[in-house]
Structure formats: structure tokens, C-alpha cells
Amino acid sequence: MWNSFWRSRDRFSLDQLRYLTDQLTKVQVVNEVNKDFVIEALRSIAELMTYGDQHDPSYFEYFMEKQVMGEFVRILKLSKTVSVPLQLLQTVSILVQNLRNEHAIYYLFSNEHINYLITYSFDFQNEELLSYYISFLRAISGKLNKNTVSLLVKIRGDEVVSFPLYVEAIRFAFHEENMVRTAVRAVTLNVYHVGDDSVNRYISSVPHKDYFSNLISFFRKQSIDLNKLVSHTLINPGPDSTSTIIAAIDEIEDNLYYVSDIVSAGIPDVGRLITDSILTVLIFPLLLPSLRIAIDNDIQSGVVTSLYLLCCILRIIKIKDLANTIAAALSYPSEAFTKSFGGFHPEGVLMQNDCSNSNLSLRDVLLAYVTKGDDIQVLGSLSVLATLLKTKELDESMLDGLGILPQRKQHKKLLLQALVGESSGEEELFSSKSSLTRDSTGSDIDVYHDKIKDRYGISCQSSVVGNSPHVNRFQVIDALVNLFCRSNISAVTLWEGGWLLRRLLPYSESEFNSHHLELLKVSYNNCAAALVEEVKGIWTDFLISVLCDEWRKCKRAMESSSPPKEPNCVLLLPHPHYKFSLEDDTPKGSSFAAGERMQELVKVFVLLHQLQLFTLGRALPEQPPIDPTGDLPTNQRAQTSGLDVSGPKAGTEISLVNAVPCRIAFKSGKEHHFCFRAISLGISGWLVLAEELPSQKSHGIVRVTAPLTGCDPRIDDKHSTWLHLRIRSSSLPFLDPAKSNDYGRIKTKSLVDGRWTLAFRDEQSCNSALAMIVEEINILSDEVHRRLKPLLNLETAIDLSSTHLCVPEDSSNRILPNSL
């Protein structure tokens, strides 16, 4: 019989289908002898049925007439090997996926054969079999609609009492294999989005509703694992730490998006179940109690992880009741949660400072992080406040109660109150201290406080609700102003604070008091003084171009509708106590470390300068007020060199007037004789080694060039004719993607400053070369300082900001040293 299977026959003919079906009906046992025939027959039938669905309806008529699905089930019962069930599941999956005729699908689902296959006791210890089974369930779920779902459930009266597809699928919802979990989620979402009321009641009834609480419990475990990973990274950072955390973040956010997709199905009971589970399993017992400052690194990690997860939940899961309950809970003192729950580290010891005061509300703790926390805690707290501000599901009265209702929304609300005749509306609208009335704000928050008490059993006298929205708002602005005065906070974090301030006060200084304005001005002046020092630094020639670039970036960031950084940055930035700075991996005085410090300083300066313009109600110009090039002052060396604005290039001719003969060896044992010159032109400068022309001694050919600034000239202590020069890169490493990682950190191990040692014929020549370098550096620095003066003088900058354009010189003309 088995040999006859291979007889010549049109493989896509109806005769072939009849033949295969007939042969299957004759199979009485499936073993090692005939399993290959059975597998090939099952596979071929799937092909034939797919072909027939597209070309000839008689194929499926024959399939129904001979009850081939029943034959499949019979073969499964006879099978003693794993390979046959594998093929059978694949065959049925192909049928379900590829049959486009609705009547064909109804037929497949209308008998109990599909449910029998769903509930069959397969050997799921076999991973391949499990994979085929889950794909089979997914294929079925893809055909669900209000008509087909009724064929797969059992109904008693008007209620669904059995739904094997759903029940069997969620058995594997938390399987260790990610592909299995993903497929199960696809099945469940297809069920939820059918929109059948009786099915919806079934999945939200006991015991099936436990799936949603189990889902949040699974997410809680992942959150705890993430916190352990972050804690370990704080203590033992390694080269793979970032990639490991990113993988964990991706899985966390995938899970939340799955929950969001469930919510989007619009099943009311499921939405309430998810809200209750998130609050009782995750928010109240784990995340909120962890918002405390402690000396223990594990507890520090708990703070960071909690801030990140709060942002994710608010940003991804769009449930109004959930968002408002979380916001209302922030007005509770932390002890309301810590006395009942423990957070990530219930056994931790808190620091004895204002931030751990049990009378402080969680909102006050967030503001305390902003004013006193480390860089990551500040960024995390700002991310939470920014996320709350952008959460559309949050009532405006809740935002006002937290002190973060944007000024535009305040004015709109008060205008509506005035229009409908509320007594306080018109008075408040034209008040400099306008905010929503205490009664309207408090009553809305009280509703959620009552819900927290009655539904979740958490009660405490709120400390924030007792304040007026104006007081709360002032506290937020005060915390942000104090943040801008902190010198130990990164520019990335300060920009986040700048964005939040601009959202709260989009117009002017109306809600700053004189103390705030003075603090901002002092902070700005200090930063401007530091920038002046940078004029004499290693990267003077790049200072203006970096400043113009960061000005544009900062302006875009401040005016964007979204914060500059995603919340996951709090987990990816190096911790202040353990981060790898450039100084850790590069020699002392490295130009690469100096370049990063210069960029950081410029980013802070630009932010503080733009805030100064903002407090005066001035619009931000597209470019900073920097003097244009204009007529360059007379520079004798630049004039006598014969160079144009593009600077010296290898192979070009140059005048050797004032050049000093020297020797240098780029390779051991291979000494070169050159003429040395230092030249500055505008805000660019070069060290030039030229080879004298035999026919014209006063001219030479440029062989090697290097940047002038940052060369740090020094005469050797023991050899007075030797001049040591540091040769830095001709471009800033952090502006080169090839030299930075995905998070802007410079790959310092591959970056090392070069060194030249020039040997001169006598001590006088060496001193002459040194004096030439110092003089040209001073000329260059003076030119940079001249152009920056309008920007550094705040009053002048305000007047000139709308009339000056910053046109940085093209840095592409700066040439890297050539190796000889």
C-alpha cells in the first residue's frame, strides 16, 4: 500500500485528494513502519485543500463528505510517535490559516474536532510539539469573530460555560519561553477584541478573571528582577550592563503594552480588574513604598526602578481611574504605604534627613529628590512629573492639586468658570496668582482619597490637599529654580527640568519671585564665568560651533511637546557614585575628557541663558547672539604664511618666514627634518611641519598639521632644546558617531592623545618656537572671546539676540596629522 502512494498522479488533482483520504482510512495503527506515509499524507492534504479553496470548491465538498477532520482525530488517537501529532497540528493550522471561504471555516469550527484537538493531552515536554500547538491555537484565534466564536464555546442559557481555546491558551501565559508567551498574548487579544458580551462575562468571571491578577503578579516579579539587575549594576558595573538592562526594559515595556492592548478592547469589568490589580499588587505595596532616600545602594536602586516604572505605567496604560488614583496617592505621606507594605527593600534603613520625614507626602519626596537627590533621582522625579503632566487621562484638577497644571490650561479653566458665572473665576483669571479654586480642586481629589480608603483600605490625612494649588505650584517652581543652581547635576537632567518649567510657565516671569530671579542670575553668571575660562581651554577652536549647535538643540528641546529624554534614561545613565567618566579611562589632562567637560558646560550655559531670556518674556532666537567673523585683526604670521581661510593642507606650499628648523621622529630610528610654524587665523589654529623647498628656501611644502589649541607646549626638564607637544584630535569625539556608543558616551579606550617631541638646534630656537605657539594661542583665544562678548553680557545679549546670527566656521577644513 505504501509503495502505491508514490505512483505518478497529478499532485494537485481531486483524484489525489481522494486517494490520500482513502489510504488514511485504511490506517489502523501508526508506528515507525508507516509514520512517514501518514506524515506525508497529512502534509499533502493541507496543500490540496489550500489549492482547492482558491480554485475548485469541490475539494472542500469532498473534505466534508468524507469527514476528513474526523479521520485526523482518529489518526491522532492511533499515533504512538511524536512526529505524527506535529504534522497533524501543522496541517490543521495551515487549513485554518489559508481557507478563505467563510463556510469552510464554519464547518471546521462547527463540530467538536477542533475543541478535541485543543484539549488533547499532547506531550508538552517536547518543545517542538508545544511550539506547533501554540501556533495552532494562534491560527484558530485569528479567525475569531462574533459568528465563529460561538462555534468554539459551550453555552448554558445565555452564559458561556466552556471556552477551551482561551482556557488552554492562558495555561502557557507565563511560560519561560518568550515566543510561547507572545503567541498566547496574540490568542488572548484576539478573544478580547471579538466583542462578544457573553465571552466577556466568561473571561471576567471566577476563576478565569484570576488571569489578570496573575498577569500583574508576573509583571511584579519582572519588576523585582529589574530592580535586582539595577542594584547589581550600581555595585558592579560591567561592559554588558547597559545591554542587559535594555533587554529587561524592552520586556517590561512589552508587557505593559500588552496590558494596554487588553484595556483597548473596552471590556469594562476587565479594565476594573486590571486597575485593581495594578494598584494592589504593584503600586501600593511595591512602587510607592520604595520612594525614599537611603544610604543603602539596594534601596537607592529601588527608588530609581520605582520612578521608572511609575512613568511607564502612566505613559502606556490609558485608564483614567488608574491615573487619577496614582496621582491622588502622591499626596499621601509615605508612611501610609510603608506601614502596610515594604517596597523593594522593606528591611532597608532610611537616611535621617528631610526626604525621609514620615510627614512628607510622596509629592514632597519627589520635590526633595529634585532639590537634594543625586543626578539619577532628580531625572527620575522630573520624568514622573513630566509624565503626569502629559497624561491625558488625568483630571486637570488633579494636576493643579499637584502644582503642575500648565499656565495655559489654568487660564482656560478660569475663563470657563468666569463665563458660567462662578464667583471666583473672573477674580482669579486676572490675578497674578491665578489657579483653580481650592474647593473645585480639593473636591475632585477627595473623591479619589475616599476610593483609596474604601476600596483599598489605605487611609491617612493628606498633607498636600491642605495646601492651595497656588502653594503647591510655587513649591514646584521653587524646586526647579533651586535645581538650576546645583552644580553637581548633569546637563541632560537640567534640560529635563527646563522643559518642565517651560510647560508650566510658557510665557514670562509672572510666577517667579525676586529670590528666584536672583538665584537664576547668580547661577547664570557662575556658568558664564566658567565658559570664559573655557576660552583658554583645549577646545577653544570648537567652542563657538559647539555653542551654536547646542543652542539649536536646547531650543528645540524646550519647545518640544515631549520631554527631552525617555523615562528609561534613569536606568541607563551611569550612577553618580559608580559611573565611568572619561577621567577613569584616560590619562590625567586628556583632551577627550576636556572635550566632554566643555560640551557639558556649554549645554548648561545655553539652558541658563535661554531661561534668562524666558524670564524676561523674550522669544528665543534661532541662533545665539555671537559676533560674526567680520574683519580679522592683523596677524603677521597668518599674513606672511600665504594661507587662505581654509588653512594649511598637506601638500600645499607655505611661506617659511619666521619658521624654526627642527627634527622629529614619527617612527623609531627614522628622523625627519622640518621647519615648524604655529599659525592662527580667526578662531582656527594649526601646528605646521613643512619641508623646505630646495629651489626656494623661503618656502616649503606642508607635510603634517595638527590643532594649535590644546597642544600644551612644554620644554623638556633635562633637554632644553626639546619641545613636547600634545596632539589632540582635529574633531570632537562626541560629534563623531563612530567614536561614541548609542548613549552618547565616548569610547575612551580607543582614543589616546598623540605626542610630538620637536628637537631644535639650540635653546634659543626652542624658546622661540614656544613663544610663537603661546602668542598664536592667545590671538586665537582673544578672537573667540571677542565673538562671545555679546552672548556673555546678558543685557547686551537680550538686545542683540534678534539681530545676530551665529555662523560657525566649517570644521571640515581642520586636518588630522599625517603619519610619515
VENNORRA-V24107 format. One record per residue. RES is the residue in three letters. PHI is phi as a letter, one per 20 degrees, with the letter a starting at -180 (999 if undefined). D_FIRST is the distance of its C-alpha to the first C-alpha in Angstrom with 2 decimals. Layout:
RES&PHI&D_FIRST / RES&PHI&D_FIRST
//
This chain:
MET&999&0.00 / TRP&f&3.79 / ASN&f&5.50 / SER&f&5.31 / PHE&f&6.91 / TRP&e&9.73 / ARG&f&10.65 / SER&f&14.34 / ARG&a&15.27 / ASP&g&18.40 / ARG&f&17.60 / PHE&d&20.43 / SER&e&19.83 / LEU&f&19.54 / ASP&g&16.58 / GLN&f&14.75 / LEU&f&15.94 / ARG&f&14.83 / TYR&f&11.26 / LEU&f&11.25 / THR&f&13.17 / ASP&f&11.06 / GLN&f&7.99 / LEU&f&10.80 / THR&f&12.27 / LYS&e&9.54 / VAL&f&10.18 / GLN&d&12.91 / VAL&b&13.86 / VAL&d&14.09 / ASN&b&15.12 / GLU&f&15.50 / VAL&f&12.12 / ASN&d&10.04 / LYS&f&13.16 / ASP&f&12.83 / PHE&f&9.80 / VAL&f&11.84 / ILE&f&14.96 / GLU&f&13.92 / ALA&f&12.76 / LEU&f&16.15 / ARG&f&18.04 / SER&f&16.84 / ILE&f&17.67 / ALA&f&21.10 / GLU&f&21.65 / LEU&f&20.75 / MET&f&23.01 / THR&f&25.80 / TYR&f&25.60 / GLY&f&25.64 / ASP&f&28.60 / GLN&e&30.58 / HIS&c&29.65 / ASP&b&28.20 / PRO&f&28.81 / SER&f&26.13 / TYR&f&23.51 / PHE&f&25.21 / GLU&f&25.89 / TYR&f&22.20 / PHE&g&21.82 / MET&f&24.60 / GLU&g&23.53 / LYS&e&20.14 / GLN&l&21.93 / VAL&f&19.57 / MET&g&22.20 / GLY&f&21.79 / GLU&f&18.05 / PHE&f&19.19 / VAL&f&21.67 / ARG&f&19.30 / ILE&f&16.96 / LEU&f&20.25 / LYS&f&21.36 / LEU&f&18.28 / SER&f&18.49 / LYS&d&20.20 / THR&c&20.48 / VAL&f&22.87 / SER&f&20.73 / VAL&f&18.63 / PRO&g&21.91 / LEU&g&23.30 / GLN&f&20.73 / LEU&f&20.94 / LEU&f&24.74 / GLN&f&24.64 / THR&f&22.42 / VAL&f&24.80 / SER&f&27.77 / ILE&f&26.75 / LEU&g&26.37 / VAL&f&29.75 / GLN&f&31.50 / ASN&e&30.39 / LEU&f&30.40 / ARG&e&33.83 / ASN&f&33.81 / GLU&f&35.87 / HIS&f&34.19 / ALA&f&30.81 / ILE&f&32.43 / TYR&g&34.12 / TYR&f&30.86 / LEU&g&29.27 / PHE&e&32.45 / SER&e&33.27 / ASN&d&30.99 / GLU&e&30.97 / HIS&f&27.63 / ILE&f&29.48 / ASN&f&32.11 / TYR&f&29.56 / LEU&f&28.04 / ILE&f&31.63 / THR&e&32.69 / TYR&f&29.60 / SER&e&30.60 / PHE&f&29.00 / ASP&e&30.03 / PHE&f&32.65 / GLN&f&33.78 / ASN&e&31.09 / GLU&f&33.06 / GLU&f&30.16 / LEU&f&28.66 / LEU&f&32.15 / SER&f&32.52 / TYR&f&29.35 / TYR&f&30.54 / ILE&f&34.01 / SER&f&32.71 / PHE&f&30.72 / LEU&f&34.00 / ARG&f&35.88 / ALA&f&33.57 / ILE&f&34.08 / SER&f&37.83 / GLY&f&38.04 / LYS&d&37.29 / LEU&f&39.95 / ASN&b&42.82 / LYS&f&44.93 / ASN&e&42.40 / THR&f&39.15 / VAL&f&40.73 / SER&f&41.43 / LEU&e&37.69 / LEU&d&37.25 / VAL&d&40.30 / LYS&d&41.44 / ILE&c&44.88 / ARG&c&47.46 / GLY&m&50.36 / ASP&d&50.98 / GLU&d&49.85 / VAL&f&46.56 / VAL&d&45.68 / SER&b&42.31 / PHE&b&40.87 / PRO&g&37.91 / LEU&g&37.43 / TYR&f&41.03 / VAL&f&41.33 / GLU&f&38.26 / ALA&f&39.23 / ILE&f&42.76 / ARG&f&41.55 / PHE&d&40.89 / ALA&f&44.00 / PHE&d&45.75 / HIS&f&42.91 / GLU&f&44.08 / GLU&e&41.77 / ASN&f&43.54 / MET&f&40.42 / VAL&f&39.32 / ARG&f&42.82 / THR&f&42.92 / ALA&f&39.70 / VAL&f&40.97 / ARG&f&44.22 / ALA&f&42.47 / VAL&f&40.73 / THR&f&44.06 / LEU&f&45.96 / ASN&f&43.54 / VAL&f&44.14 / TYR&f&47.91 / HIS&e&48.21 / VAL&f&46.52 / GLY&n&49.96 / ASP&e&49.00 / ASP&f&51.93 / SER&f&50.04 / VAL&f&47.64 / ASN&f&50.72 / ARG&f&52.37 / TYR&f&49.29 / ILE&f&49.10 / SER&d&52.87 / SER&d&53.00 / VAL&f&52.87 / PRO&e&50.85 / HIS&f&49.10 / LYS&f&52.37 / ASP&f&52.50 / TYR&g&50.07 / PHE&f&52.97 / SER&f&55.37 / ASN&f&52.67 / LEU&f&52.15 / ILE&f&55.88 / SER&f&55.93 / PHE&f&53.20 / PHE&f&55.38 / ARG&f&58.36 / LYS&f&56.59 / GLN&f&55.83 / SER&f&59.49 / ILE&f&60.65 / ASP&f&58.38 / LEU&f&59.80 / ASN&f&63.29 / LYS&f&62.60 / LEU&f&61.35 / VAL&f&64.49 / SER&f&66.69 / HIS&f&65.17 / THR&f&65.67 / LEU&f&69.32 / ILE&e&69.92 / ASN&c&67.66 / PRO&f&66.91 / GLY&c&64.57 / PRO&f&63.04 / ASP&d&59.82 / SER&g&61.64 / THR&f&61.60 / SER&f&57.90 / THR&f&57.04 / ILE&f&59.24 / ILE&f&57.86 / ALA&f&54.29 / ALA&f&55.58 / ILE&f&57.50 / ASP&g&54.47 / GLU&f&52.50 / ILE&g&55.51 / GLU&f&55.97 / ASP&g&52.27 / ASN&f&52.46 / LEU&f&55.59 / TYR&f&54.14 / TYR&f&51.22 / VAL&f&53.83 / SER&f&55.61 / ASP&f&52.46 / ILE&f&52.15 / VAL&f&55.78 / SER&f&55.34 / ALA&f&52.98 / GLY&m&56.24 / ILE&e&55.39 / PRO&g&58.90 / ASP&f&58.01 / VAL&f&55.80 / GLY&g&58.62 / ARG&f&61.01 / LEU&f&58.61 / ILE&f&58.20 / THR&g&61.95 / ASP&f&62.78 / SER&f&60.24 / ILE&f&61.45 / LEU&f&65.03 / THR&e&64.64 / VAL&e&62.04 / LEU&c&63.04 / ILE&f&66.32 / PHE&f&68.73 / PRO&e&67.65 / LEU&c&66.61 / LEU&f&67.79 / LEU&f&71.26 / PRO&f&72.46 / SER&e&71.57 / LEU&e&74.06 / ARG&b&76.82 / ILE&d&78.47 / ALA&b&78.42 / ILE&e&79.20 / ASP&f&75.84 / ASN&f&73.31 / ASP&f&70.49 / ILE&f&72.36 / GLN&g&73.09 / SER&f&69.38 / GLY&f&68.97 / VAL&f&71.47 / VAL&f&69.71 / THR&f&66.23 / SER&f&67.60 / LEU&f&69.35 / TYR&f&66.20 / LEU&f&64.01 / LEU&g&66.62 / CYS&f&66.56 / CYS&f&62.78 / ILE&f&62.62 / LEU&f&65.40 / ARG&f&64.04 / ILE&d&60.38 / ILE&e&60.30 / LYS&e&62.13 / ILE&c&63.38 / LYS&g&67.01 / ASP&f&67.62 / LEU&f&66.22 / ALA&f&68.30 / ASN&f&71.51 / THR&f&71.06 / ILE&f&70.63 / ALA&f&73.70 / ALA&f&75.72 / ALA&f&74.73 / LEU&f&76.26 / SER&e&79.66 / TYR&e&79.26 / PRO&f&80.75 / SER&f&78.19 / GLU&f&79.32 / ALA&f&77.84 / PHE&d&74.40 / THR&f&75.17 / LYS&f&76.70 / SER&d&73.48 / PHE&c&70.93 / GLY&d&70.93 / GLY&m&69.12 / PHE&f&67.25 / HIS&c&69.87 / PRO&f&71.75 / GLU&e&73.55 / GLY&f&75.05 / VAL&d&78.79 / LEU&e&80.20 / MET&f&82.88 / GLN&e&86.29 / ASN&b&86.93 / ASP&g&87.11 / CYS&f&83.38 / SER&d&82.60 / ASN&f&85.33 / SER&f&83.81 / ASN&e&85.90 / LEU&f&84.23 / SER&f&81.60 / LEU&f&78.27 / ARG&f&79.44 / ASP&f&82.53 / VAL&f&80.38 / LEU&g&78.50 / LEU&f&81.87 / ALA&f&83.06 / TYR&g&80.09 / VAL&f&81.17 / THR&e&84.73 / LYS&c&84.24 / GLY&f&80.60 / ASP&f&79.08 / ASP&g&77.40 / ILE&f&73.94 / GLN&f&75.34 / VAL&f&77.37 / LEU&f&74.42 / GLY&f&72.27 / SER&f&75.02 / LEU&f&75.62 / SER&f&71.90 / VAL&f&71.94 / LEU&f&75.03 / ALA&f&73.61 / THR&f&70.31 / LEU&g&72.22 / LEU&f&74.30 / LYS&e&71.27 / THR&f&69.34 / LYS&f&69.45 / GLU&f&68.54 / LEU&e&71.79 / ASP&f&74.81 / GLU&f&77.76 / SER&f&80.02 / MET&f&77.87 / LEU&f&78.25 / ASP&f&81.99 / GLY&f&82.19 / LEU&e&80.62 / GLY&n&83.05 / ILE&c&80.48 / LEU&f&80.71 / PRO&g&81.21 / GLN&g&84.63 / ARG&f&83.25 / LYS&f&81.46 / GLN&g&84.62 / HIS&f&86.70 / LYS&f&84.21 / LYS&f&84.15 / LEU&f&87.93 / LEU&f&88.36 / LEU&f&86.21 / GLN&f&88.27 / ALA&f&91.46 / LEU&f&90.22 / VAL&e&89.39 / GLY&n&92.76 / GLU&f&91.98 / SER&f&95.32 / SER&e&94.25 / GLY&f&92.01 / GLU&f&94.71 / GLU&f&96.74 / GLU&f&93.80 / LEU&f&92.57 / PHE&d&95.77 / SER&e&96.19 / SER&f&95.59 / LYS&d&93.82 / SER&f&91.56 / SER&a&88.55 / LEU&f&86.96 / THR&f&89.15 / ARG&f&88.85 / ASP&f&88.26 / SER&f&85.33 / THR&f&83.66 / GLY&f&84.33 / SER&f&83.15 / ASP&f&79.73 / ILE&f&79.32 / ASP&f&80.59 / VAL&g&77.76 / TYR&f&75.24 / HIS&f&77.44 / ASP&f&77.43 / LYS&f&73.65 / ILE&f&73.35 / LYS&f&75.65 / ASP&f&74.31 / ARG&e&70.58 / TYR&d&70.28 / GLY&m&73.30 / ILE&d&74.98 / SER&c&78.64 / CYS&a&81.38 / GLN&f&84.38 / SER&f&83.32 / SER&e&85.63 / VAL&e&84.72 / VAL&f&84.97 / GLY&f&88.66 / ASN&e&89.22 / SER&f&89.64 / PRO&g&87.01 / HIS&f&89.74 / VAL&f&90.28 / ASN&f&86.56 / ARG&f&86.36 / PHE&f&89.36 / GLN&f&87.74 / VAL&f&84.65 / ILE&f&86.80 / ASP&f&89.04 / ALA&f&86.05 / LEU&f&84.78 / VAL&f&88.23 / ASN&f&88.55 / LEU&f&85.13 / PHE&f&86.40 / CYS&e&89.24 / ARG&e&87.01 / SER&e&86.87 / ASN&d&83.99 / ILE&d&81.34 / SER&f&79.01 / ALA&f&79.25 / VAL&g&75.66 / THR&f&76.77 / LEU&f&80.09 / TRP&f&78.39 / GLU&f&76.32 / GLY&f&79.62 / GLY&f&81.12 / TRP&f&78.29 / LEU&f&78.77 / LEU&f&82.52 / ARG&f&82.14 / ARG&f&79.86 / LEU&f&82.45 / LEU&c&85.44 / PRO&f&84.44 / TYR&d&88.00 / SER&b&90.86 / GLU&e&92.78 / SER&g&93.68 / GLU&d&92.19 / PHE&e&93.28 / ASN&e&96.52 / SER&f&99.04 / HIS&f&97.72 / HIS&f&94.22 / LEU&f&95.61 / GLU&f&97.67 / LEU&f&94.73 / LEU&f&92.60 / LYS&f&95.45 / VAL&f&96.12 / SER&f&92.45 / TYR&f&92.38 / ASN&f&95.56 / ASN&f&94.23 / CYS&f&91.06 / ALA&f&93.10 / ALA&f&95.27 / ALA&f&92.20 / LEU&f&91.00 / VAL&f&94.38 / GLU&f&93.89 / GLU&f&90.55 / VAL&f&92.52 / LYS&e&93.66 / GLY&e&90.23 / ILE&f&87.59 / TRP&d&85.79 / THR&g&88.84 / ASP&f&87.56 / PHE&d&84.44 / LEU&g&86.19 / ILE&f&86.85 / SER&f&83.41 / VAL&f&81.74 / LEU&f&84.19 / CYS&f&83.43 / ASP&f&79.69 / GLU&f&79.86 / TRP&f&82.22 / ARG&f&79.66 / LYS&f&76.87 / CYS&f&79.05 / LYS&f&80.14 / ARG&f&76.54 / ALA&f&75.61 / MET&f&78.58 / GLU&e&77.95 / SER&f&74.19 / SER&f&72.80 / SER&c&70.80 / PRO&g&72.04 / PRO&f&71.95 / LYS&c&69.44 / GLU&f&66.29 / PRO&g&66.64 / ASN&f&64.26 / CYS&f&67.03 / VAL&f&68.73 / LEU&e&65.91 / LEU&d&65.71 / LEU&f&69.39 / PRO&f&70.75 / HIS&f&72.74 / PRO&g&76.52 / HIS&e&76.88 / TYR&c&73.96 / LYS&f&73.21 / PHE&e&72.98 / SER&e&75.88 / LEU&f&76.57 / GLU&f&79.45 / ASP&f&77.08 / ASP&d&75.24 / THR&c&77.94 / PRO&f&81.36 / LYS&g&84.41 / GLY&m&85.75 / SER&f&82.48 / SER&f&82.50 / PHE&f&78.97 / ALA&f&80.10 / ALA&f&83.14 / GLY&f&80.99 / GLU&f&78.94 / ARG&f&82.15 / MET&f&83.66 / GLN&f&80.76 / GLU&f&80.80 / LEU&f&84.55 / VAL&f&84.23 / LYS&f&81.55 / VAL&f&83.86 / PHE&g&86.90 / VAL&g&85.19 / LEU&f&84.11 / LEU&f&87.61 / HIS&f&89.21 / GLN&f&87.04 / LEU&f&87.80 / GLN&f&91.50 / LEU&f&91.14 / PHE&f&89.20 / THR&f&91.90 / LEU&e&94.39 / GLY&m&92.28 / ARG&e&91.70 / ALA&f&88.57 / LEU&f&86.62 / PRO&f&87.05 / GLU&f&84.08 / GLN&c&85.73 / PRO&f&88.11 / PRO&f&91.80 / ILE&d&92.07 / ASP&f&94.68 / PRO&f&93.30 / THR&g&93.89 / GLY&m&97.18 / ASP&e&99.62 / LEU&f&98.94 / PRO&f&102.01 / THR&f&103.45 / ASN&c&101.70 / GLN&g&103.44 / ARG&f&100.60 / ALA&f&98.06 / GLN&f&100.51 / THR&f&101.31 / SER&f&97.65 / GLY&m&96.96 / LEU&e&93.72 / ASP&e&92.41 / VAL&f&90.70 / SER&f&87.34 / GLY&n&88.75 / PRO&f&88.43 / LYS&c&85.34 / ALA&g&84.45 / GLY&n&85.81 / THR&e&88.46 / GLU&e&92.20 / ILE&b&94.42 / SER&f&98.14 / LEU&d&99.11 / VAL&f&102.36 / ASN&m&102.73 / ALA&f&99.70 / VAL&d&100.02 / PRO&f&98.83 / CYS&b&96.41 / ARG&c&93.84 / ILE&b&90.32 / ALA&d&87.44 / PHE&e&83.94 / LYS&c&82.55 / SER&g&84.12 / GLY&n&86.56 / LYS&c&86.40 / GLU&e&89.43 / HIS&d&90.07 / HIS&d&93.43 / PHE&c&93.46 / CYS&d&95.88 / PHE&d&95.17 / ARG&c&95.76 / ALA&d&95.06 / ILE&c&94.86 / SER&c&94.40 / LEU&b&93.99 / GLY&m&93.79 / ILE&d&91.30 / SER&c&89.55 / GLY&b&90.67 / TRP&b&89.67 / LEU&e&90.47 / VAL&c&90.67 / LEU&d&90.68 / ALA&c&91.84 / GLU&d&92.43 / GLU&f&95.88 / LEU&f&96.13 / PRO&f&98.11 / SER&e&99.78 / GLN&b&100.67 / LYS&f&101.42 / SER&e&101.74 / HIS&c&98.09 / GLY&b&94.74 / ILE&d&91.00 / VAL&f&89.02 / ARG&d&86.57 / VAL&b&85.58 / THR&c&86.01 / ALA&b&85.43 / PRO&f&86.28 / LEU&f&89.92 / THR&f&89.59 / GLY&n&88.34 / CYS&f&89.37 / ASP&l&91.63 / PRO&f&94.11 / ARG&b&95.69 / ILE&e&97.99 / ASP&f&97.05 / ASP&f&99.20 / LYS&d&99.95 / HIS&c&99.80 / SER&f&101.92 / THR&d&100.58 / TRP&d&96.94 / LEU&d&95.50 / HIS&e&92.21 / LEU&c&90.11 / ARG&e&86.95 / ILE&d&84.52 / ARG&e&82.35 / SER&f&79.46 / SER&e&80.47 / SER&b&78.21 / LEU&f&77.61 / PRO&g&74.40 / PHE&f&73.42 / LEU&e&73.51 / ASP&d&70.90 / PRO&g&67.31 / ALA&f&66.25 / LYS&d&68.76 / SER&c&67.97 / ASN&e&65.04 / ASP&f&63.45 / TYR&d&66.27 / GLY&m&69.18 / ARG&e&69.96 / ILE&f&71.09 / LYS&f&69.12 / THR&f&72.32 / LYS&f&71.01 / SER&e&70.48 / LEU&d&73.93 / VAL&c&77.02 / ASP&f&80.44 / GLY&e&81.69 / ARG&c&85.05 / TRP&d&87.67 / THR&c&90.68 / LEU&e&93.25 / ALA&d&95.99 / PHE&d&99.29 / ARG&f&102.22 / ASP&b&104.60 / GLU&f&104.98 / GLN&f&106.58 / SER&f&103.63 / CYS&f&101.23 / ASN&f&103.33 / SER&f&103.53 / ALA&f&99.74 / LEU&f&99.44 / ALA&f&102.07 / MET&f&100.32 / ILE&f&97.02 / VAL&f&98.73 / GLU&f&100.71 / GLU&f&97.71 / ILE&f&95.68 / ASN&f&98.61 / ILE&f&98.86 / LEU&f&95.15 / SER&f&95.35 / ASP&f&98.43 / GLU&f&96.67 / VAL&f&93.67 / HIS&f&96.12 / ARG&g&98.05 / ARG&f&94.99 / LEU&e&93.95 / LYS&g&97.40 / PRO&f&96.80 / LEU&f&93.66 / LEU&f&95.26 / ASN&e&98.28 / LEU&g&96.83 / GLU&f&99.62 / THR&f&99.37 / ALA&f&95.59 / ILE&f&95.75 / ASP&f&98.09 / LEU&e&96.21 / SER&f&92.61 / SER&e&92.37 / THR&d&94.08 / HIS&d&92.64 / LEU&d&89.36 / CYS&e&87.72 / VAL&c&86.59 / PRO&f&85.34 / GLU&f&85.62 / ASP&f&82.48 / SER&e&81.39 / SER&f&79.12 / ASN&e&82.17 / ARG&f&82.56 / ILE&d&81.43 / LEU&f&79.69 / PRO&g&81.42 / ASN&e&80.24 / SER&e&79.63 / LEU&d&81.50
//
